[in-house]
Amino acid sequence: MPSALLTVDQVAARLHVSRWTVYNLIRSRELASLTIGRCRRVTESALDAYISLRTEQEAA
């Protein structure tokens, strides 16, 4: 089953950060996203991958 698509607000809520921070992560390509029409969406798997990567970096 494909990953669910999350809005920027949903991603911000899950990470406990601002929308601005999420957009900066997307701009810097640290967080993968896609555009549907004029809407920016992040897959749950992309968010999980970002969290896993950051966790590994912090542990190192």
mmCIF file of the C-alpha atoms, coordinates in Angstrom:
data_MODEL
# 
_entry.id   MODEL 
# 
loop_
_atom_site.group_PDB 
_atom_site.id 
_atom_site.type_symbol 
_atom_site.label_atom_id 
_atom_site.label_alt_id 
_atom_site.label_comp_id 
_atom_site.label_asym_id 
_atom_site.label_entity_id 
_atom_site.label_seq_id 
_atom_site.pdbx_PDB_ins_code 
_atom_site.Cartn_x 
_atom_site.Cartn_y 
_atom_site.Cartn_z 
_atom_site.occupancy 
_atom_site.B_iso_or_equiv 
_atom_site.pdbx_formal_charge 
_atom_site.auth_seq_id 
_atom_site.auth_comp_id 
_atom_site.auth_asym_id 
_atom_site.auth_atom_id 
_atom_site.pdbx_PDB_model_num 
ATOM 1  C CA . MET A 1 1  ? 0.000  0.000  0.000  1.00 0.00 ? 1  MET A CA 1 
ATOM 2  C CA . PRO A 1 2  ? 1.411  3.420  -0.944 1.00 0.00 ? 2  PRO A CA 1 
ATOM 3  C CA . SER A 1 3  ? 2.360  5.932  1.726  1.00 0.00 ? 3  SER A CA 1 
ATOM 4  C CA . ALA A 1 4  ? -0.166 8.540  2.742  1.00 0.00 ? 4  ALA A CA 1 
ATOM 5  C CA . LEU A 1 5  ? 0.408  12.100 1.595  1.00 0.00 ? 5  LEU A CA 1 
ATOM 6  C CA . LEU A 1 6  ? 0.839  14.650 4.364  1.00 0.00 ? 6  LEU A CA 1 
ATOM 7  C CA . THR A 1 7  ? 0.379  18.412 4.190  1.00 0.00 ? 7  THR A CA 1 
ATOM 8  C CA . VAL A 1 8  ? 3.102  20.775 5.348  1.00 0.00 ? 8  VAL A CA 1 
ATOM 9  C CA . ASP A 1 9  ? 1.002  21.540 8.432  1.00 0.00 ? 9  ASP A CA 1 
ATOM 10 C CA . GLN A 1 10 ? 0.714  17.834 9.268  1.00 0.00 ? 10 GLN A CA 1 
ATOM 11 C CA . VAL A 1 11 ? 4.476  17.358 8.882  1.00 0.00 ? 11 VAL A CA 1 
ATOM 12 C CA . ALA A 1 12 ? 5.117  20.406 11.071 1.00 0.00 ? 12 ALA A CA 1 
ATOM 13 C CA . ALA A 1 13 ? 2.799  19.019 13.741 1.00 0.00 ? 13 ALA A CA 1 
ATOM 14 C CA . ARG A 1 14 ? 4.484  15.602 13.698 1.00 0.00 ? 14 ARG A CA 1 
ATOM 15 C CA . LEU A 1 15 ? 7.965  17.133 13.979 1.00 0.00 ? 15 LEU A CA 1 
ATOM 16 C CA . HIS A 1 16 ? 6.816  19.813 16.454 1.00 0.00 ? 16 HIS A CA 1 
ATOM 17 C CA . VAL A 1 17 ? 8.315  22.574 14.314 1.00 0.00 ? 17 VAL A CA 1 
ATOM 18 C CA . SER A 1 18 ? 6.954  25.522 12.349 1.00 0.00 ? 18 SER A CA 1 
ATOM 19 C CA . ARG A 1 19 ? 5.689  25.440 8.753  1.00 0.00 ? 19 ARG A CA 1 
ATOM 20 C CA . TRP A 1 20 ? 8.649  27.695 7.886  1.00 0.00 ? 20 TRP A CA 1 
ATOM 21 C CA . THR A 1 21 ? 11.060 25.026 9.141  1.00 0.00 ? 21 THR A CA 1 
ATOM 22 C CA . VAL A 1 22 ? 9.340  22.352 7.039  1.00 0.00 ? 22 VAL A CA 1 
ATOM 23 C CA . TYR A 1 23 ? 9.550  24.532 3.925  1.00 0.00 ? 23 TYR A CA 1 
ATOM 24 C CA . ASN A 1 24 ? 13.266 25.110 4.639  1.00 0.00 ? 24 ASN A CA 1 
ATOM 25 C CA . LEU A 1 25 ? 13.816 21.331 4.904  1.00 0.00 ? 25 LEU A CA 1 
ATOM 26 C CA . ILE A 1 26 ? 12.045 20.899 1.563  1.00 0.00 ? 26 ILE A CA 1 
ATOM 27 C CA . ARG A 1 27 ? 14.039 23.728 -0.079 1.00 0.00 ? 27 ARG A CA 1 
ATOM 28 C CA . SER A 1 28 ? 17.327 22.282 1.164  1.00 0.00 ? 28 SER A CA 1 
ATOM 29 C CA . ARG A 1 29 ? 16.258 18.848 -0.137 1.00 0.00 ? 29 ARG A CA 1 
ATOM 30 C CA . GLU A 1 30 ? 16.644 17.261 3.277  1.00 0.00 ? 30 GLU A CA 1 
ATOM 31 C CA . LEU A 1 31 ? 12.965 16.313 3.139  1.00 0.00 ? 31 LEU A CA 1 
ATOM 32 C CA . ALA A 1 32 ? 11.574 14.914 -0.112 1.00 0.00 ? 32 ALA A CA 1 
ATOM 33 C CA . SER A 1 33 ? 8.255  16.295 -1.299 1.00 0.00 ? 33 SER A CA 1 
ATOM 34 C CA . LEU A 1 34 ? 6.054  16.536 -4.340 1.00 0.00 ? 34 LEU A CA 1 
ATOM 35 C CA . THR A 1 35 ? 3.735  19.115 -5.795 1.00 0.00 ? 35 THR A CA 1 
ATOM 36 C CA . ILE A 1 36 ? 0.173  18.338 -6.772 1.00 0.00 ? 36 ILE A CA 1 
ATOM 37 C CA . GLY A 1 37 ? -1.276 21.372 -8.494 1.00 0.00 ? 37 GLY A CA 1 
ATOM 38 C CA . ARG A 1 38 ? -0.293 24.197 -6.162 1.00 0.00 ? 38 ARG A CA 1 
ATOM 39 C CA . CYS A 1 39 ? -0.128 21.990 -3.067 1.00 0.00 ? 39 CYS A CA 1 
ATOM 40 C CA . ARG A 1 40 ? 3.069  20.646 -1.523 1.00 0.00 ? 40 ARG A CA 1 
ATOM 41 C CA . ARG A 1 41 ? 2.844  17.133 -0.069 1.00 0.00 ? 41 ARG A CA 1 
ATOM 42 C CA . VAL A 1 42 ? 5.254  14.849 1.790  1.00 0.00 ? 42 VAL A CA 1 
ATOM 43 C CA . THR A 1 43 ? 4.843  11.080 1.853  1.00 0.00 ? 43 THR A CA 1 
ATOM 44 C CA . GLU A 1 44 ? 4.891  9.309  5.190  1.00 0.00 ? 44 GLU A CA 1 
ATOM 45 C CA . SER A 1 45 ? 7.811  7.210  3.951  1.00 0.00 ? 45 SER A CA 1 
ATOM 46 C CA . ALA A 1 46 ? 9.823  10.384 3.115  1.00 0.00 ? 46 ALA A CA 1 
ATOM 47 C CA . LEU A 1 47 ? 9.122  11.736 6.596  1.00 0.00 ? 47 LEU A CA 1 
ATOM 48 C CA . ASP A 1 48 ? 10.144 8.416  8.169  1.00 0.00 ? 48 ASP A CA 1 
ATOM 49 C CA . ALA A 1 49 ? 13.339 8.398  6.093  1.00 0.00 ? 49 ALA A CA 1 
ATOM 50 C CA . TYR A 1 50 ? 14.172 11.944 7.215  1.00 0.00 ? 50 TYR A CA 1 
ATOM 51 C CA . ILE A 1 51 ? 13.610 11.048 10.864 1.00 0.00 ? 51 ILE A CA 1 
ATOM 52 C CA . SER A 1 52 ? 15.729 7.891  10.538 1.00 0.00 ? 52 SER A CA 1 
ATOM 53 C CA . LEU A 1 53 ? 18.557 9.786  8.860  1.00 0.00 ? 53 LEU A CA 1 
ATOM 54 C CA . ARG A 1 54 ? 18.556 12.515 11.523 1.00 0.00 ? 54 ARG A CA 1 
ATOM 55 C CA . THR A 1 55 ? 18.475 9.888  14.280 1.00 0.00 ? 55 THR A CA 1 
ATOM 56 C CA . GLU A 1 56 ? 21.509 8.124  12.779 1.00 0.00 ? 56 GLU A CA 1 
ATOM 57 C CA . GLN A 1 57 ? 23.363 11.435 12.380 1.00 0.00 ? 57 GLN A CA 1 
ATOM 58 C CA . GLU A 1 58 ? 22.681 12.418 15.975 1.00 0.00 ? 58 GLU A CA 1 
ATOM 59 C CA . ALA A 1 59 ? 23.818 8.997  17.249 1.00 0.00 ? 59 ALA A CA 1 
ATOM 60 C CA . ALA A 1 60 ? 27.121 9.179  15.366 1.00 0.00 ? 60 ALA A CA 1 
# 
